[in-house]
Amino acid sequence: MAPPSAISSWTIPSWSVVLPAFGLVVLLTLACRRRGLPLPPRTLPLLATVSTVALHLVPLSLVPASGRLWLAIGVDLLLVLALIRLVLWLVLELPGGLGWWRPPPELLVQLLLVAAGALAAVLLVNRVGRLDVVGLVTTTAVLTAVVGLAIQEPLKDLIAGLELQLSDDLRLGDLVEIAGEQARGRVESVSWRDTTLRTSDGVRVVLPNTQVTNGILRNLSFSGAVSDRFDVGLDFDLPPGGALALLERVVGSHPLVLQEPPPEVRVKAFADSAITYEVQVWFREPSDAVRRSLRSALLQQIWYALKREGRSIPFPVRELQRRRPDPVAEALVASLPPQEGRLLLASHSLFAELPPADLDSLLSHSRPVLFTAGEAIVREGATGRSLYQVITGRVEVEKEVQPGHIIHVAELGPGEVFGEMTLFQGAPRSATVRALEDSRLLRVDRAGVRELLERDPDLLERFAQLVNSRRRELESLGHEEQQREASNLLEAMRNLFFALGGG
């Protein structure tokens, strides 16, 4: 179908050319999707293809004569915009996806498309419509001034948005603070006009881009690790050296706390009724929810650690009357009643054949201890002088098979024992044991076992046989090798409890 005389001076590409071009775009899309590359633009090429085909198929007699020229200009402009968008994808986005350079910000691509599209529109109108658009705009000085004043602030936000997207100061998903705590959240989007944050409370905060670039921006996700600081007040009766060691041990054992940078504990101030210590810990996930949960867990574990040491958070000195002790809390850390303690110890094969007098002697060197969920009871590689028997709760045994790779070994419940290898051999802890819930354990010290052996040295051989049977690696050895290993173990225990006096 021949074009009308009104548009004969400008040749619209035939649909037989546009359709194969759009087919090529579809093939490129499939290839890029398969290789994980940025997809080529499809919306503008599709609109341009449909418009071109429609213009060649629909009789132009249905279109008023005065509108045919502008219809042709519109179709040509769609084709030019589609071509410009494909060129931008080929020159900027595809090399960025291939890793040749940083992927361009979406705002930059849009600005280039708008600028090139505006230039193409002016050239099309000037060539096809014989209308001097540039002269028309420049001669209307008043209109130009009004438009310039109207877009002054939006233009500042546009430039600021482009600056944010081109720089490394801020990325989507980063946790940032802008102009203090009043604007704190994760970056959801950066448009030509504003920056959108999502706070930890689920509130959407929209800030003009100029406020972001002109204010103080704190990017909490930039380094990949953030710290949290909080204060703990401890009794003046607890020497600062012991308090620092206790706090460092507790916070350093939490799995979310990084060892590099290491956690730090400092004496901050002598308050009215306590020594204030500042605790600083580092963790990976820069999230307010993680920060609050970690602080809550550490404060709980500090309370339990203080309770095990017979310490507590001090009351204010202005309190005229001490609070009466909680009988339930006191009962949790009080010594077990003799009958209950004997039954607990005798429930395990390690102490099952001991007479009541020996069990009572062992109980005199034992005491209940409390651990909260997630707290490390013993750590792999650490030294120790005691074993533990679960009274209530559940604990998990973990082992690091290679740096950074920890596996679950076992889960222990009431009556079960762990730490006997360290108690009887003086060997470092072979695994980390962590409480799965609030747990009450009986800690049996080496001094109690030594006292039993001093009264009855024959018990040493029996204990050695029981400990030897717990060593899983002996299961694959022959009988002679087992005997040799058992003799070596007995000799090591004899040296530990007699030659070294119990260590």
PAROVO-437103 format. One record per residue (C-alpha): residue number from 0; residue in one letter; x, y, z. Coordinates in steps of 0.05 Angstrom, whole numbers, plus 5000, padded with zeros to 4 digits. Layout:
BEGIN
PT/NUM/A/X/Y/Z
...
# end
This chain:
BEGIN
PT/0/M/5000/5000/5000
PT/1/A/5032/5065/4977
PT/2/P/5038/5121/5028
PT/3/P/4995/5183/5016
PT/4/S/5024/5246/4986
PT/5/A/5024/5280/5054
PT/6/I/5078/5233/5078
PT/7/S/5112/5216/5013
PT/8/S/5173/5256/5032
PT/9/W/5188/5211/5090
PT/10/T/5192/5136/5078
PT/11/I/5167/5091/5134
PT/12/P/5203/5024/5138
PT/13/S/5163/4967/5109
PT/14/W/5132/4917/5158
PT/15/S/5172/4863/5122
PT/16/V/5235/4897/5151
PT/17/V/5207/4913/5220
PT/18/L/5180/4843/5234
PT/19/P/5247/4807/5224
PT/20/A/5280/4860/5266
PT/21/F/5231/4846/5323
PT/22/G/5243/4771/5313
PT/23/L/5317/4784/5323
PT/24/V/5301/4820/5389
PT/25/V/5261/4758/5412
PT/26/L/5320/4712/5396
PT/27/L/5368/4758/5433
PT/28/T/5321/4756/5493
PT/29/L/5321/4680/5495
PT/30/A/5397/4677/5488
PT/31/C/5408/4728/5544
PT/32/R/5359/4694/5590
PT/33/R/5396/4628/5580
PT/34/R/5463/4659/5597
PT/35/G/5438/4704/5654
PT/36/L/5453/4769/5617
PT/37/P/5412/4833/5618
PT/38/L/5352/4825/5573
PT/39/P/5344/4871/5513
PT/40/P/5285/4920/5515
PT/41/R/5221/4891/5486
PT/42/T/5165/4941/5501
PT/43/L/5186/4996/5452
PT/44/P/5205/4948/5396
PT/45/L/5138/4913/5404
PT/46/L/5099/4980/5401
PT/47/A/5140/5002/5341
PT/48/T/5128/4936/5304
PT/49/V/5053/4937/5318
PT/50/S/5047/5010/5297
PT/51/T/5086/5000/5232
PT/52/V/5046/4938/5212
PT/53/A/4980/4973/5229
PT/54/L/5000/5035/5188
PT/55/H/5013/4991/5127
PT/56/L/4951/4947/5135
PT/57/V/4897/4997/5156
PT/58/P/4871/5041/5099
PT/59/L/4895/5112/5110
PT/60/S/4829/5137/5082
PT/61/L/4800/5124/5151
PT/62/V/4848/5176/5180
PT/63/P/4832/5250/5170
PT/64/A/4880/5283/5121
PT/65/S/4903/5333/5174
PT/66/G/4924/5276/5220
PT/67/R/4961/5231/5171
PT/68/L/5026/5271/5176
PT/69/W/5027/5268/5252
PT/70/L/5009/5194/5250
PT/71/A/5069/5181/5207
PT/72/I/5114/5223/5252
PT/73/G/5088/5184/5313
PT/74/V/5104/5117/5281
PT/75/D/5172/5140/5259
PT/76/L/5187/5167/5329
PT/77/L/5168/5099/5360
PT/78/L/5216/5065/5312
PT/79/V/5272/5114/5329
PT/80/L/5260/5107/5404
PT/81/A/5261/5031/5398
PT/82/L/5327/5035/5359
PT/83/I/5357/5084/5411
PT/84/R/5336/5038/5468
PT/85/L/5368/4978/5434
PT/86/V/5432/5017/5422
PT/87/L/5435/5037/5496
PT/88/W/5425/4964/5516
PT/89/L/5479/4941/5468
PT/90/V/5529/4996/5488
PT/91/L/5517/5003/5563
PT/92/E/5476/4946/5594
PT/93/L/5502/4885/5557
PT/94/P/5577/4901/5571
PT/95/G/5558/4914/5644
PT/96/G/5526/4845/5648
PT/97/L/5588/4814/5617
PT/98/G/5630/4846/5671
PT/99/W/5667/4894/5627
PT/100/W/5647/4952/5672
PT/101/R/5596/4968/5726
PT/102/P/5523/4960/5703
PT/103/P/5495/5029/5688
PT/104/P/5441/5058/5734
PT/105/E/5370/5054/5707
PT/106/L/5362/5128/5717
PT/107/L/5421/5143/5671
PT/108/V/5392/5098/5616
PT/109/Q/5325/5133/5622
PT/110/L/5357/5202/5618
PT/111/L/5396/5184/5556
PT/112/L/5334/5155/5524
PT/113/V/5293/5217/5540
PT/114/A/5348/5264/5514
PT/115/A/5360/5225/5450
PT/116/G/5284/5217/5440
PT/117/A/5273/5292/5448
PT/118/L/5327/5306/5397
PT/119/A/5298/5255/5349
PT/120/A/5228/5285/5358
PT/121/V/5254/5355/5342
PT/122/L/5290/5330/5279
PT/123/L/5229/5290/5256
PT/124/V/5181/5348/5265
PT/125/N/5230/5396/5232
PT/126/R/5242/5350/5172
PT/127/V/5174/5319/5161
PT/128/G/5129/5373/5187
PT/129/R/5171/5432/5163
PT/130/L/5161/5463/5233
PT/131/D/5219/5500/5266
PT/132/V/5211/5474/5337
PT/133/V/5277/5501/5362
PT/134/G/5262/5571/5338
PT/135/L/5193/5568/5368
PT/136/V/5220/5551/5436
PT/137/T/5276/5602/5435
PT/138/T/5230/5658/5415
PT/139/T/5183/5647/5473
PT/140/A/5231/5673/5526
PT/141/V/5178/5684/5578
PT/142/L/5154/5612/5572
PT/143/T/5225/5588/5576
PT/144/A/5238/5627/5640
PT/145/V/5174/5601/5672
PT/146/V/5190/5530/5655
PT/147/G/5261/5539/5681
PT/148/L/5238/5565/5748
PT/149/A/5185/5510/5754
PT/150/I/5234/5454/5743
PT/151/Q/5290/5482/5786
PT/152/E/5278/5438/5847
PT/153/P/5260/5375/5808
PT/154/L/5323/5386/5767
PT/155/K/5365/5387/5830
PT/156/D/5332/5322/5853
PT/157/L/5345/5292/5785
PT/158/I/5419/5309/5787
PT/159/A/5424/5285/5859
PT/160/G/5390/5219/5841
PT/161/L/5438/5209/5783
PT/162/E/5496/5223/5831
PT/163/L/5471/5171/5880
PT/164/Q/5463/5118/5827
PT/165/L/5532/5130/5797
PT/166/S/5569/5131/5864
PT/167/D/5584/5073/5911
PT/168/D/5558/5109/5973
PT/169/L/5489/5076/5971
PT/170/R/5461/5013/5939
PT/171/L/5393/4979/5939
PT/172/G/5384/4938/6003
PT/173/D/5435/4977/6044
PT/174/L/5418/4996/6115
PT/175/V/5430/5071/6120
PT/176/E/5420/5130/6167
PT/177/I/5405/5197/6135
PT/178/A/5405/5260/6177
PT/179/G/5406/5220/6242
PT/180/E/5362/5166/6271
PT/181/Q/5298/5199/6243
PT/182/A/5313/5170/6174
PT/183/R/5340/5100/6183
PT/184/G/5322/5039/6141
PT/185/R/5338/4996/6081
PT/186/V/5342/5028/6012
PT/187/E/5283/5005/5969
PT/188/S/5291/5050/5909
PT/189/V/5326/5112/5881
PT/190/S/5284/5147/5828
PT/191/W/5296/5212/5790
PT/192/R/5262/5251/5846
PT/193/D/5268/5215/5913
PT/194/T/5299/5158/5954
PT/195/T/5254/5108/5989
PT/196/L/5273/5074/6054
PT/197/R/5237/5018/6092
PT/198/T/5246/5023/6168
PT/199/S/5250/4964/6215
PT/200/D/5179/4980/6237
PT/201/G/5154/4971/6165
PT/202/V/5145/5046/6154
PT/203/R/5160/5074/6085
PT/204/V/5202/5138/6086
PT/205/V/5208/5180/6022
PT/206/L/5264/5231/6020
PT/207/P/5281/5281/5964
PT/208/N/5347/5262/5932
PT/209/T/5377/5330/5949
PT/210/Q/5365/5316/6024
PT/211/V/5403/5251/6018
PT/212/T/5463/5281/5982
PT/213/N/5465/5345/6024
PT/214/G/5457/5311/6092
PT/215/I/5502/5263/6130
PT/216/L/5495/5193/6102
PT/217/R/5515/5133/6145
PT/218/N/5517/5067/6107
PT/219/L/5515/5011/6158
PT/220/S/5522/4957/6105
PT/221/F/5584/4984/6071
PT/222/S/5637/4943/6107
PT/223/G/5596/4879/6112
PT/224/A/5599/4879/6189
PT/225/V/5569/4925/6240
PT/226/S/5578/4933/6315
PT/227/D/5530/4943/6373
PT/228/R/5548/4975/6440
PT/229/F/5510/4968/6505
PT/230/D/5525/4979/6579
PT/231/V/5523/4928/6636
PT/232/G/5527/4948/6709
PT/233/L/5562/4898/6756
PT/234/D/5573/4898/6831
PT/235/F/5633/4935/6861
PT/236/D/5650/4871/6898
PT/237/L/5667/4837/6832
PT/238/P/5738/4858/6813
PT/239/P/5742/4892/6744
PT/240/G/5792/4840/6719
PT/241/G/5744/4783/6734
PT/242/A/5685/4822/6707
PT/243/L/5720/4836/6641
PT/244/A/5740/4763/6633
PT/245/L/5669/4739/6648
PT/246/L/5637/4787/6599
PT/247/E/5688/4772/6544
PT/248/R/5677/4698/6554
PT/249/V/5601/4704/6549
PT/250/V/5597/4750/6488
PT/251/G/5653/4714/6452
PT/252/S/5617/4647/6455
PT/253/H/5555/4670/6418
PT/254/P/5554/4642/6346
PT/255/L/5532/4708/6315
PT/256/V/5588/4748/6347
PT/257/L/5648/4755/6301
PT/258/Q/5718/4738/6326
PT/259/E/5748/4786/6276
PT/260/P/5741/4843/6294
PT/261/P/5741/4814/6365
PT/262/P/5689/4834/6416
PT/263/E/5713/4886/6466
PT/264/V/5694/4900/6539
PT/265/R/5716/4963/6574
PT/266/V/5706/4995/6642
PT/267/K/5664/5056/6627
PT/268/A/5647/5089/6693
PT/269/F/5638/5081/6768
PT/270/A/5563/5093/6776
PT/271/D/5524/5103/6841
PT/272/S/5512/5029/6854
PT/273/A/5553/4992/6802
PT/274/I/5614/4992/6757
PT/275/T/5589/5005/6686
PT/276/Y/5622/4964/6631
PT/277/E/5614/4979/6557
PT/278/V/5607/4918/6512
PT/279/Q/5620/4923/6437
PT/280/V/5607/4864/6391
PT/281/W/5610/4856/6316
PT/282/F/5562/4815/6272
PT/283/R/5550/4804/6198
PT/284/E/5477/4819/6185
PT/285/P/5466/4896/6188
PT/286/S/5395/4891/6211
PT/287/D/5359/4926/6269
PT/288/A/5321/4861/6283
PT/289/V/5385/4821/6287
PT/290/R/5418/4874/6330
PT/291/R/5361/4875/6380
PT/292/S/5356/4799/6383
PT/293/L/5431/4791/6392
PT/294/R/5433/4843/6448
PT/295/S/5374/4808/6483
PT/296/A/5408/4740/6478
PT/297/L/5475/4767/6505
PT/298/L/5441/4802/6564
PT/299/Q/5405/4737/6581
PT/300/Q/5470/4698/6578
PT/301/I/5506/4749/6621
PT/302/W/5452/4742/6674
PT/303/Y/5459/4666/6675
PT/304/A/5535/4671/6676
PT/305/L/5532/4718/6736
PT/306/K/5484/4671/6771
PT/307/R/5531/4613/6762
PT/308/E/5586/4654/6794
PT/309/G/5543/4673/6852
PT/310/R/5537/4745/6828
PT/311/S/5478/4788/6808
PT/312/I/5460/4855/6778
PT/313/P/5466/4904/6837
PT/314/F/5406/4941/6865
PT/315/P/5408/5017/6867
PT/316/V/5441/5042/6932
PT/317/R/5381/5087/6946
PT/318/E/5337/5026/6957
PT/319/L/5321/5024/7031
PT/320/Q/5300/4951/7035
PT/321/R/5330/4892/6997
PT/322/R/5284/4851/6956
PT/323/R/5269/4784/6986
PT/324/P/5302/4728/6948
PT/325/D/5260/4689/6899
PT/326/P/5254/4619/6927
PT/327/V/5244/4589/6858
PT/328/A/5306/4622/6830
PT/329/E/5347/4603/6892
PT/330/A/5324/4531/6886
PT/331/L/5351/4527/6815
PT/332/V/5423/4539/6837
PT/333/A/5419/4507/6906
PT/334/S/5452/4441/6919
PT/335/L/5412/4380/6901
PT/336/P/5378/4342/6958
PT/337/P/5421/4281/6975
PT/338/Q/5369/4230/6951
PT/339/E/5356/4267/6886
PT/340/G/5430/4276/6874
PT/341/R/5446/4203/6886
PT/342/L/5391/4181/6839
PT/343/L/5415/4228/6785
PT/344/L/5488/4205/6789
PT/345/A/5469/4132/6794
PT/346/S/5426/4138/6731
PT/347/H/5489/4139/6689
PT/348/S/5534/4078/6679
PT/349/L/5596/4119/6699
PT/350/F/5573/4123/6772
PT/351/A/5520/4069/6774
PT/352/E/5560/4020/6818
PT/353/L/5585/4071/6869
PT/354/P/5558/4062/6940
PT/355/P/5515/4117/6971
PT/356/A/5573/4144/7012
PT/357/D/5616/4153/6950
PT/358/L/5558/4187/6914
PT/359/D/5549/4235/6972
PT/360/S/5623/4250/6971
PT/361/L/5618/4265/6896
PT/362/L/5558/4309/6907
PT/363/S/5596/4351/6958
PT/364/H/5642/4371/6901
PT/365/S/5585/4384/6852
PT/366/R/5534/4439/6842
PT/367/P/5478/4456/6795
PT/368/V/5490/4509/6742
PT/369/L/5441/4543/6695
PT/370/F/5450/4558/6621
PT/371/T/5402/4593/6574
PT/372/A/5384/4574/6502
PT/373/G/5442/4585/6454
PT/374/E/5495/4592/6508
PT/375/A/5559/4552/6501
PT/376/I/5571/4507/6561
PT/377/V/5639/4482/6539
PT/378/R/5678/4502/6476
PT/379/E/5719/4456/6432
PT/380/G/5793/4461/6447
PT/381/A/5784/4493/6516
PT/382/T/5813/4463/6579
PT/383/G/5769/4440/6636
PT/384/R/5767/4406/6704
PT/385/S/5696/4379/6705
PT/386/L/5642/4339/6671
PT/387/Y/5568/4356/6666
PT/388/Q/5505/4315/6676
PT/389/V/5439/4342/6648
PT/390/I/5386/4351/6702
PT/391/T/5333/4386/6660
PT/392/G/5332/4414/6589
PT/393/R/5369/4393/6526
PT/394/V/5439/4407/6499
PT/395/E/5470/4399/6431
PT/396/V/5540/4373/6415
PT/397/E/5575/4407/6357
PT/398/K/5643/4394/6325
PT/399/E/5683/4436/6277
PT/400/V/5708/4387/6224
PT/401/Q/5744/4441/6185
PT/402/P/5750/4517/6194
PT/403/G/5681/4548/6188
PT/404/H/5645/4481/6179
PT/405/I/5609/4456/6241
PT/406/I/5568/4392/6244
PT/407/H/5515/4368/6293
PT/408/V/5541/4307/6331
PT/409/A/5488/4291/6384
PT/410/E/5432/4318/6427
PT/411/L/5433/4301/6502
PT/412/G/5376/4301/6551
PT/413/P/5364/4290/6626
PT/414/G/5412/4241/6659
PT/415/E/5464/4241/6602
PT/416/V/5536/4260/6615
PT/417/F/5589/4298/6574
PT/418/G/5659/4322/6588
PT/419/E/5685/4257/6620
PT/420/M/5745/4255/6573
PT/421/T/5768/4323/6598
PT/422/L/5755/4305/6671
PT/423/F/5792/4239/6670
PT/424/Q/5847/4253/6620
PT/425/G/5858/4328/6625
PT/426/A/5850/4331/6549
PT/427/P/5821/4393/6515
PT/428/R/5747/4393/6502
PT/429/S/5735/4352/6439
PT/430/A/5670/4388/6420
PT/431/T/5627/4448/6435
PT/432/V/5565/4435/6476
PT/433/R/5510/4488/6472
PT/434/A/5443/4493/6508
PT/435/L/5383/4484/6463
PT/436/E/5336/4511/6516
PT/437/D/5340/4536/6588
PT/438/S/5378/4478/6620
PT/439/R/5399/4459/6690
PT/440/L/5463/4417/6694
PT/441/L/5502/4384/6750
PT/442/R/5576/4402/6746
PT/443/V/5621/4349/6776
PT/444/D/5691/4374/6792
PT/445/R/5756/4335/6788
PT/446/A/5769/4345/6862
PT/447/G/5709/4301/6880
PT/448/V/5735/4244/6836
PT/449/R/5805/4250/6864
PT/450/E/5777/4244/6935
PT/451/L/5742/4179/6916
PT/452/L/5805/4151/6885
PT/453/E/5847/4168/6946
PT/454/R/5800/4125/6988
PT/455/D/5794/4069/6936
PT/456/P/5849/4068/6883
PT/457/D/5817/4007/6851
PT/458/L/5762/4053/6824
PT/459/L/5813/4082/6776
PT/460/E/5816/4020/6733
PT/461/R/5740/4015/6730
PT/462/F/5733/4088/6710
PT/463/A/5787/4077/6657
PT/464/Q/5748/4019/6627
PT/465/L/5684/4059/6625
PT/466/V/5718/4119/6593
PT/467/N/5754/4074/6545
PT/468/S/5687/4044/6522
PT/469/R/5663/4114/6506
PT/470/R/5719/4126/6456
PT/471/R/5686/4113/6390
PT/472/E/5750/4107/6351
PT/473/L/5768/4042/6387
PT/474/E/5708/4007/6355
PT/475/S/5748/3994/6292
PT/476/L/5811/3968/6327
PT/477/G/5829/3896/6340
PT/478/H/5828/3865/6410
PT/479/E/5903/3873/6422
PT/480/E/5902/3945/6400
PT/481/Q/5842/3958/6446
PT/482/Q/5881/3928/6505
PT/483/R/5941/3971/6489
PT/484/E/5898/4034/6484
PT/485/A/5863/4017/6549
PT/486/S/5931/4009/6584
PT/487/N/5954/4076/6557
PT/488/L/5889/4109/6580
PT/489/L/5896/4079/6650
PT/490/E/5968/4104/6655
PT/491/A/5947/4174/6634
PT/492/M/5891/4175/6686
PT/493/R/5939/4150/6741
PT/494/N/5987/4206/6725
PT/495/L/5931/4258/6725
PT/496/F/5900/4240/6791
PT/497/F/5960/4216/6831
PT/498/A/6026/4239/6801
PT/499/L/5997/4309/6789
PT/500/G/5951/4312/6848
PT/501/G/5889/4322/6806
PT/502/G/5913/4384/6768
# end
